[in-house]
């Protein structure tokens, strides 16, 4: 028997974007799961995992083949909103090494259209070490910009000014008796780990042991992606999965 | 019935059977001879008989007689009779019972079982060297027909015996079996089917189920055995008073123990596994007489279950606490008393469970019903009256699921290339799929091949491909391997093995005896050192390694027990109707035990007791909140759906609802606006609120975000093969190779809302977790018959559901105390001052 809370109107501040400090810089967290660095007119997204659907189809799981289109559509909306001078895809943009080759012509066109008139950077990830062939953009192992380092895998230990992805952070909370699990940004003010952006990407609970080399226990906050806003919670309020 | 049998000798027992019966001092029963005669005439039959009528022997006798007259050195597959049961334990038990006469008559007929527990080596051998009689389950049939050996294996098959058919036909396992049966018929034309069933509401519908539809022989001969002596069923009147709410039945444990002590052998039925653990634990604590009491449920290790079953059959146990795993016809030897803890939920279900007591046909079965709360007292009484009237409320056979069909289509290709037209013709002979249209079938084949998407992206990854000869063929052998891992229709929560080690050995977690399996979500919420009850003992959690949980024995007596998950089965429509009538008839409820009469009396004085056809809706304020409580009596699932839809409407009406809780009998919604006042001022109409049109747009809108629909989708996605089952050992890389079904659901709903798997999901939701169909019937029924009572305080009838608010996962003594205080206040408010004290008996109405 479970008392079910009715989803209430989100009692959030009017702005949908939250600005947080990162090593002296101000960066904005967008509820779509992107980071906007206004000072550099740079938009950052991580772990797009394009063509994950077709990657799994090769192994016999015929999931709906709409994940790439869904992911690119959300990315296009962000580009249209911010009109960035630079877009950084923080690695694992493609689910496997052949994924870029499998892009449908329409998806290829979308990517090219998005790249027009701006810098486009593919940071290498563990799923996509090589630059995507014939897709434009610049491939890099990491990008250092005005004191912030953008790379795919966060480095263990103290690492100031790092923006990374790879871990697909998700956080769980209990609100009015109802469990809620969402993708999130994780930051302690010195380092920031981005949520995964791809339609078929899951999340790893930020209380999992994999996080302990990165953040001091309870010394970080998770910014959960809501429908209309980003909501910050200190680590002590978060729950492990299945609790 | 006898006009079919022209040969007067046909029903007579040949040797050595006649002598064997005589030696035992038995006379064959009329229905046993009847089945024999019909078998000789090549007829299929459905035998409907109460427990204890010798159903199993009747089913097997024709096969045994036929086999005894056959030469030993036959050519080809020896497999003559397939016996299919919904339970592994039943297959094992029946095998034991059939082996006995075979051995005593020296017939030299081999009987084997084949279940998920059978070792792989033996299963492989059975495919090439089968026994004459194979006892198995629907999943194993699906596996067998998906193998290349299938045509050879089944070429000489003569008989399929379907045991507990009434239970099989209401689930997706039944869909799978019906499709398997259609396939077996094409391998073995002339196949005879013997259905064995408990009494059902619609025998004719059931007689069609095992037969090929659309052919002249579309209905099995119906043989009905009337019930024996009427059972002796009573409601247990415990020393302690019946609680207002809850499901544990804890107040009655002492009386249950006493009943066990005074009886030879008892079966104690409970509704859930965690309740079984709790009851067993409690009985052991009061077991000063050292009675041999055992525990039996589906998560226990097989060896342990077999031990309990054997001990019970040998008559050395005084009681077994069990769940529905023992619902069906396992022969326990002599059971003197069935104790049913918690409400029975359905009249036929209760009849079947009571049938477990006393397998002697001519003596009355004895049963005690223990109500866990006050509404359950009425439910138990209604069930007893239904039993007296011989009323049945079994659900009708279901329409076949498209997800199961997809699984079957792929299984078909695993055996050999198939022609789509021939397969369609075969499938529509299966009763659950008799109405399947050709267009939908084509969509299912397309789904199996490439996912069935409008965007044709997966042609090169097709699982099956159409060859130039027009036949569909598997693209790669590895697909058959994957199919074998995914077969079946039961999608369980992921389970972990539980191993017993010595305390404090968390450094070296390894080895240890396997106690059974437990849900992953439960283990994940434990910290090392937490205690819980499992396999009948208090265990301490030592740690988790890979897919295994390590535990040690604990000395504590106050464990953290798995939280109650609610009854698995919703209250049957029939029993609900009876309870509604009872509620209105004061003469009936005055005599009920457990202060129920007094409770309803005060309800009548303070609010109203609704008429049978009415829906009572009460509004009142309490503390800082406003409540609306409705009493539809339609089961928790339908109430939950109703609650979701009503809160949406109330939100639009600016009643600012905050939440709701649903029980089997009632629904309580609370919010910040005074809903009673809104009705008085004409700002809210109760009739509009409960209008049927909520099943239109509101339902659609809610379904889109419903977790329940996502869970339903997950089941369909797994059964249909879109998503692979999670299997132990794969978890490590889980993040990379699997996608959460919720994400898949979101993407599919957005891009292809008419996809066949979403269609299957919606069909499931109508009868399954959302029970929309039942909700629709209710809304129709109560139209213009809603009785709204605007009260100045909580009513007595509302107390049970109000107590469910905030009940979930209360841990520790302090919280327990808080909850208890809250409950006392509530009861006092509803019933009048001086009533609340736990020891005090109320001053009456």
Contacts between the chains, C-beta under 8 A, distances in Angstrom:
chain1	res1	chain2	res2	distance
A	1	B	564	7.6
A	1	B	566	5.7
A	1	B	636	7.8
A	1	B	661	6.7
A	1	B	662	7.9
A	1	B	663	6.8
A	1	B	804	4.9
A	1	B	807	5.8
A	1	B	808	6.6
A	2	B	661	7.6
A	2	B	808	5.3
A	3	B	659	5.6
A	3	B	660	7.5
A	3	B	661	4.6
A	3	B	804	7.4
A	3	B	805	5.5
A	3	B	806	6.1
A	3	B	807	7.6
A	3	B	808	6.3
A	4	B	640	7.5
A	4	B	643	7.0
A	4	B	644	7.6
A	4	B	659	6.0
A	4	B	660	6.1
A	4	B	661	7.2
A	5	B	658	7.0
A	5	B	659	4.6
A	6	B	647	4.7
A	6	B	651	6.9
A	6	B	657	5.3
A	6	B	658	6.2
A	6	B	659	5.6
A	6	B	660	7.3
A	8	B	658	7.5
A	52	B	739	7.1
A	53	B	457	8.0
A	54	B	457	6.6
A	54	B	458	7.3
A	54	B	461	7.6
A	56	B	737	7.2
A	56	B	739	6.8
A	57	B	451	7.4
A	57	B	457	7.7
A	57	B	458	5.0
A	57	B	461	4.3
A	58	B	461	5.7
A	59	B	737	7.3
A	60	B	461	7.6
A	60	B	463	6.5
A	60	B	478	7.5
A	60	B	479	6.1
A	60	B	482	5.5
A	60	B	724	7.8
A	61	B	722	6.8
A	61	B	723	6.4
A	61	B	724	6.1
A	61	B	739	7.9
A	62	B	450	6.4
A	62	B	451	3.4
A	62	B	458	5.5
A	62	B	461	6.7
A	62	B	463	7.3
A	62	B	722	6.3
A	63	B	451	7.4
A	63	B	722	6.7
A	63	B	723	7.6
A	63	B	739	6.1
A	63	B	744	5.6
A	64	B	451	7.2
A	64	B	453	6.2
A	64	B	744	6.3
A	64	B	747	5.2
A	64	B	748	4.4
A	64	B	751	6.4
A	64	B	752	6.6
A	64	B	755	7.4
A	65	B	451	7.2
A	65	B	453	5.7
A	65	B	455	5.4
A	65	B	457	3.7
A	65	B	458	6.2
A	66	B	453	7.9
A	66	B	455	6.8
A	66	B	747	5.3
A	66	B	748	7.5
A	66	B	750	7.5
A	66	B	751	4.0
A	66	B	752	7.3
A	67	B	747	5.9
A	69	B	751	7.4
A	70	B	747	5.5
A	70	B	750	6.9
A	70	B	751	7.1
A	104	B	457	7.2
A	168	B	735	7.1
A	176	B	658	7.9
A	176	B	659	7.2
A	177	B	659	7.7
A	177	B	806	7.4
A	177	B	808	6.8
A	199	B	743	6.5
A	199	B	746	7.8
A	199	B	747	5.4
A	200	B	739	4.6
A	200	B	743	5.5
A	200	B	744	7.3
A	200	B	747	7.3
A	201	B	743	7.8
A	202	B	735	5.9
A	202	B	738	7.9
A	202	B	739	6.9
A	202	B	740	5.1
A	202	B	743	7.2
A	204	B	735	6.7
A	240	B	524	7.4
A	241	B	524	6.3
A	242	B	520	7.3
A	242	B	521	4.5
A	242	B	524	3.6
A	242	B	525	5.4
A	243	B	524	7.4
A	243	B	525	4.9
